[in-house]
Amino acid sequence: MSLDAAPPLYPLFADLRGRTALVVGGGGVARRKAASLLQSGARVVVGAPELEPTLSAWALEGRIVHRRGRFRPSWLDDAWLAIAATDEVAVNREVAAAAEARRIWVNVVDDAALSRFQVPARVERGPLQIAISSGGGAPMLARLLRERLETQLDDSWSALATLLARQRGRIRARWPDPGARRRAFARLLAGPLQGLLRRRRDREAELLLDAELAPDGPTSAAPAGSVALVGAGPGDPGLLTLRALRLLNEADVILHDRLVGDGVLALARRDAELVSVGKQAGDHRTAQERIHALMIDHARAGRRVVRLKGGDPFVFGRGGEELEALHAHGIGYEVVPGITAAVACAAYAGVPLTHRDHAQSVRLVTAHCSASLDTLDWPALAQERQTLAVYMGVAMLDTLRTRLVGEGRDPATPFALVENGSRPEQRVVTGTLHELPALARRHAVRSPALLILGEVAALAETLHWFGDAPLSAASAVLRSPHAGAGGPVPAPGTPEPDRALERAA
């Protein structure tokens, strides 16, 4: 019977604890099969003339039994299942025929026609397992689906399955009717139980389940809302964490900053409500209070809220203020770190923030206004052999240069100014501290841009790997991608008013 005409395989999970499983073959494939069987508690027998090093070590340790030599049908005498994993077609056929004669389930690796069972691709979260099979016809498709599921299911599923299995008897007693039990489970899983386990609040999760299982426990309740502060990273969707991706797929409402890119938002659940909460210049306090109110109102309405912030929520992202607001109103929350701009922009520009020969420390600085600059420790910032990563400083470059040079920083200190770091439109401008404001104007650098100042910045010239080579004072092409309606950028030496930098903030 062809694979196209074959009926679907019957799915089952086998209990192999203490039962003999035979693996024929002594190479790397046989080792992987033996490892999986050992994990299932099987008594593993491996038959082959010779064993690869790991299998040989397992045999010496007594973890497996080695049958030395070529395959003999007697190896199957006490086996419950067999796997043929040799590179000799004739041997694999012999194993399959001998197992068939004894009514023993057999799998021949990469040969669906000779196999009587298939080993599925698996996603494992403790006692919870998801098995994926293509019937042996397209194993790579099953593996691809497994990889996708791996990104969707975190370790809290293992803790949840363990907790529910431990309370199985009480669950059945509390809700003997299957329909009522299904509805109760749906409510439990929509509530805070799994979130507590995810945050390693195991005792609180057990107390919550105990309350549900009590004879007079709740039978219905409005779902509890929650808020997750999620770092979206610098812009490249590939830099999101797995946890961030999972939350985007679970969110009912996403409150996102202005600089969170479309590529990141495209990963959200299709029916999620997207709300832009980007702040406008001069209106930061009002905007921040509005964000607090939106988070609290949506959570109180039972929604799962993602507060999506560029970079990392706790690095110049006002995440602390938002958590304080949530805590004050009794709203459950979690924080998912993101790759902050300093780390990402430096990496995508080929600049190591620390280097044994050049910098033994890094300082993260925000310079979005004169008031923030006045609070900085300028003598400390002017010290050598350290890297400065300056956030939100495009409009203050003249002041930055003046203050640093005035405190003794060498005007020849290298810099790298990274615009739209990690995004397709990334540009890097390099030069020295003395040239910094003029080069930024010449190349019409705009926000978002991060300044990296220190000896390590010079490495951008040789270590760059993403996008175009850095622009510098010697760059031949001086037209900015922003120049469209405004014409070409002035050539070197052409005076330009400081208001260009003010517009770029």
N, C-alpha and C positions, 0 to 999 in steps of 0.2 A: 504494500500500500504506500503511495507517495505521501510526502509530508503535506502536500496541498489537500489531499483527500482524508487525511487522518483526523479522527475526532480529537477534541482538546484533551490534554492530560488531566488526570484526576489529582487535584492538589491534596497533599497530606504532610504532616510533620511526624517524623518517626522518632520514637523513644529508643535510643541505642545504648542506654546506660548498661554497662556490663556485658553487652552483646558483641560478638566478634564481627569485625568488618575487615575484609581483605582488600589490600591495595597491591596490584601487580605492577611493578616498575620501581626503579630506584633513583630517578632523577628529580629535577626541580618540580615538575608537575605532580609527581607522586608525593613529594614533601608537602605541597600545598593541600592536597587532598587528605593526607594523613593528619595534618594540623587541624583541619576542620572537623574531622572525625574525633580526634582527641578532645576537642573543645566540647563535643556532644556527649562525652563520657563513654565512648565506645572502647572496646578492647581491640586495638589496631594491630593487624598482622600485615607486614610488608614483605612481599616476595620478589626477589631479584638477585642476580648473580653478585652485584655490588651495589652499595648504597652511597649516595652523595653525602658530604660531611655532616650535615645536620641530622639526617636520618640515622647515620652511623652513630652519632653521639646519643641520639634518643634510644637506640638499641642497647648501647652500653649502659645507659641509665635505667633501663628496664621500662621505659615509657611505651615502647613498641616491641613486638616480637618479630625477629627477622627470619624468614624462610629463604635460605641461600640456594641459588641455582635457578634453572629455568622452570617455568610454570608447570605444575603438575595438578591434575584435577583434584587430587586428595587434599590440596590446600583449602578447598571449599567445604570440606566435610562439616565443620561447625560454624560456618559463616552465615550471617543473616543477609548481608549484601556484599557486593564486590565492585571494585572500580579497576578497570584496565587502563593504565596510564603509561604504557611503554611506547617507544617510537617504532615498534615492529608490528606491521599490520597483521601478519600471520599469528603472532602471539595474542594480540587483542581479539582476533576472531576465535582463537582457541578458548580464551577465557570466557567470551560471550556464549559460546556453544556449551561449554561445561556448566556454566551457571544456569543456562536455560534448561538443561537436562535435569538439574536438581531443584528447579523452581526457586532459584535465588535471584533476587533483584540485582541487575548488573548495569553499570554505566561504563561506556567506552568513551574516553575523552575525545571530543571533536568528531564523534561518529554517531549521529542520531539514529541511523538505521539499525545499528547493532545494539543500541542501548534500550533497556527496559524501564529505566527511570532517568530523569534529567536532574542535574544539580543546579538549582536556580541561583540567580544573583540575589544576594540578601542584603537587607538593611537591618541591622541589629541594634536595639536599644534595650539592653538587659533581657528580661523575659519576653519583650515585645519584638517580634520578627516579622518582616515583610519579605516574602519570597516572590521573585519575578522570573517568569519563564516565557520563552518564545517557542516552546516545544522542541528546542534543539535546532531550529532553523535559522535563527538570527540572534546568536548570543550577544553580539555587540550592542544590539538594540536594548536587550535586557540590562546590560551593564550601564548604558547611557541613562536609562530610566532610574536605575539604582543611584547613580551619581546625582541626579536631580533631587531625588528624595532625601539623600544624605544632607543636602543643603537646607531642606525644609524641616527636618525633624531633629530637635536638639536633645540633649541628655535628660531633660526633664521628663521625657516620655518613659525613660527607663524607671525613674523614681515613681512616676504615676502608676505604671503597670505593676511595680512591686507592691506599692501601697494598696492598690485595689485587689490584687491577688491575695494579700494577707487578710483583707477584710471581706473576702468573697462570701463566706458563710453569713456574716451579719448583713451584707448587702441583699442577699437572697431572702433572708428572713424579714428584713425591713420592707422590701417590695416584692412579695411572692408573685405578683402578676407580672408577666414579661412586658406588657405594654407600659405599665406604671414604672417598671425598672428602666426601660429605655428612656422614658421622659425624664426620670430623675437623673440618669447619667447625662443626658443632654444639658440639663440645668447645671449639674456639677462641673462639667467640662467647660461651660461657658462662663463660669464664675472664677473666683480667685485661686482655686485649689492648685492648679498647675503652675500659676505664677509664683505662688509661695514655694513650691518645690524647685522652680527654676532659680529662685534667689537663695536656695539652700536654707529655707525656713521650714525645715522638716517637722519640727514639733508643732508649729502653728498649723501646718497642713493637716497633721493628724488630729489636732483638736477640732478643726473645722469639719473634717469627715466624721469624727465622733458625734458632733452636734447634729449632723445630717442623719446619722444612723440611729440616733436615740428614738425611742417609741413616739415621743411627742415632738420630734424634730420638724423643721420647716418642710412643707410640701411644695411651696411655690414662693418665689421672691423675684423681685426685679433684678436683673443682672447688674453686678457691680462694675462701674467703669474704672478705668485706670489710664495713666499717662506714662509714656516712655519717652525720655529725652534721648534722642538718637543722633549720633554724629554722622553726618553725610559725607565726611571727608572733603577733599579740595575740589572735587568735580568729576573725576573719572569714576564711573559707576563700578568699575572693577575693583576699586579700593574699599567698597563697603564691606563690613564684616558680615559673616553668616547670620548673626543674631539680628543685625539691622535689616537684612533682606527678609528674614522671617517676619519681623514686625511690620514691615511695609506690606507684606502679603496678608496680614491679619487685621490691619488697622481699619477702623470705620471712618476716622477723620485724621487728616494729616495737615498740621499747621507748619508751613515751611518758610524758611528765610528766602529773601530775594535772590541770593546767590546760589541756591540749590539748583543744579542744572536739570534740564529736561530729561537727560539720560537717566538720572537717579529717580526722578518722579515717575518715569515710564515703568519702573519696576514695582510700583505700588499695585495693590489690588484694584482691579478695573472699576469697581463700584465704590471705591473710597472717595470721600469728599475731600477735595484739595483746597486748602485755604492759604493764600499768600499773606504772610504777616510781616513782610519786609518793612524795616523802619525807614523813614524819610529824615533827611537832614533837619535838625532843629526840633524834631518831634519825638525824640527817643523815649522820654518818660511816658508820654501818653501812649505810645505804641507798646511799650513794655507792659503797662497796666492792662491794655486791651488783650495782650497775649495771655496774661495771667487769667483774666476773666473768661476767655475762650476755652482754655484748658479746663478750668474748674467747671464751667457750665456743661461742656460736652461730657466730661467724666461723670458728673452728677446725673446726666441723662442716661447713663449706662453704656456709653460708647467707649471703645478702645481708641485712645488718642495717641498719635505719634507726633511729638514736637521735633521736627526734623531741622537740624541746625548744621550750617556749613562747618567743616572742620570737626573739632571736638567740642562738646557742650561745655566743658569745664576749662577751656583755654580761650579766654577773651570772648566767651560766648554767653555770659550772664546765666549760665545754667544753674549756678548756686542760688540766684535770686528766684528762679522759677521753681526750684525744689522747695525753697522756703515757703513760697506761696501755696504750693500743693500740700506741704506738711501742715501748714496752719489751718487748712480747710479739710484735713483728714482724707485726702485723696491718695490712693495707692499709686506708687510710681517705681520706675526702674531707670537706670542710666546705661546706655550703650555707648562706649567710647568710639570716637572716630579718629581717623588719621589727621592730625592737626596740620595746618598749612606749612608751618616751618619744616616739619619732617618731610611732607610730600613735595613741596616746591624744591627743597634742597635735593632730594633724591632724583626728581625728574630733571633737574638742571645739572646733575652729575657733581654736586657739591656735598662732600661729607661734612656734617656739622661739627664733628670732632675728628681730630687727626693727631696721631702721636707726635708728629713733627711741628704742628702748627697751632692746635687749639685743644686745651684740656677741659674746657667748660663751654656751656652754651647759655645765653641769656635770652629769654623771650620777652619782648617789649612791645607795648602798644603805644602808638603815637598819633591817634586820630584827631587830637586837638591840642591847642596850646596848654590848656589846663592839665592834660595828662602828662605833657612834657615837663611841666614845672615840678612834678612830683618825683621825677626820676633821679637816681643817684649818678650824676654825670661823671664824677671822678672814677667811680667803679666801672661805668660803661666804657670809659676811654682806655682802660687797661689793655695791654697787648695779650696775645696768646689765648684769646677767647673769641667766640663767634657771637655776634649779635643777630638775632632774627627779629626784625621790626615789622609788626602787623600794622595795617591801616595807616601807613606813614607817607603815602604818595604826596599829599599836600604839604608836608612839613619837611621836605628834604633839605631845603636851604637852612632851616633852623637846626636840623639834625647835624648837618656838616659843621655849622658854625660852633655849636656847643661842644661837639666831640673834639674838633681841632683845638678849640680854646682850652680844653682840659688835657691836651697833650697827645691826642691820638694822631698818629702819623698821617698826613694828607695823602700819602701814597698807599694807604691801606686798600687792598682790593675789595670790590663789592660785586654782587650779582643781584640784579633786580629782576624778579621773576613775575611776569604778568600772566594771569590765567593758568597758573601752574597745574599740570597734569591734564589739561584740556587740549583738544586738537589745535586751538588757536594760541597755545603757549608761545611766549617770546621771552628771551633772556637778554638783558642788557648788562654788559660788564664794563668795568673801568676802575678808577681809583676814587677814594673819598673826595678828593679835591674836585673831580669832574662830575660827581654824582648829580647835582641838580641840573647842570647843563645837558648831560646826556639823557636824563629822563625827559627833559623838554624836547630835545632834538628828536627823540624817538616816540614822542607823544604817549608816554606810558600812562595807563589808566588803571583805576581800581577794577577788579581785585589784583593787587600786586604785593609781593612780600620782598622786603629788603634783607639780604644776607650780607653782613659786613664782617670782614676778618680775612686772615691770610688764606683760609680754605677756599674763599670765593674765587681765587685765581685758578683753581682746578677746573672750573666750569669750561674754560677754554679748551682743555684737553680731554676731559672726562664726560662731556655732554653726550647724550645718547638718544634723547627724545626730541623730536621736532627739529627745527632749523638750528644752525650753529649760532652761538651768542652774537649779539650786536655789540659793537664797541666804538670807541672814538675813531678807529680805523675802518669802520664798515663802509663799504662802497655804496650800498643801497640804503638810502635814508628815507624812503617813502614809508609812512606808517600805514598799516591796514585800516586805520581809523580816518585816513586823510580824505576819503571819498569826496564829500562836499566842500571840504576846507582846503583842498589842493595839497601840493607836496609839502613835506616837512622842510623847514628852512635848512640850508646847508650849514656846515660848521662855521661858527663865528658870527652867524646872523643873530642880532639881538632879538630876544623874545620876551614878552612881559610875563611876570610871575603869575598872572591870573590863569595861564594855561594849566599850571599845577593845581590851582584852586578848583578849576573845573574838573580836574581828574580825580579829585578826592572821592 
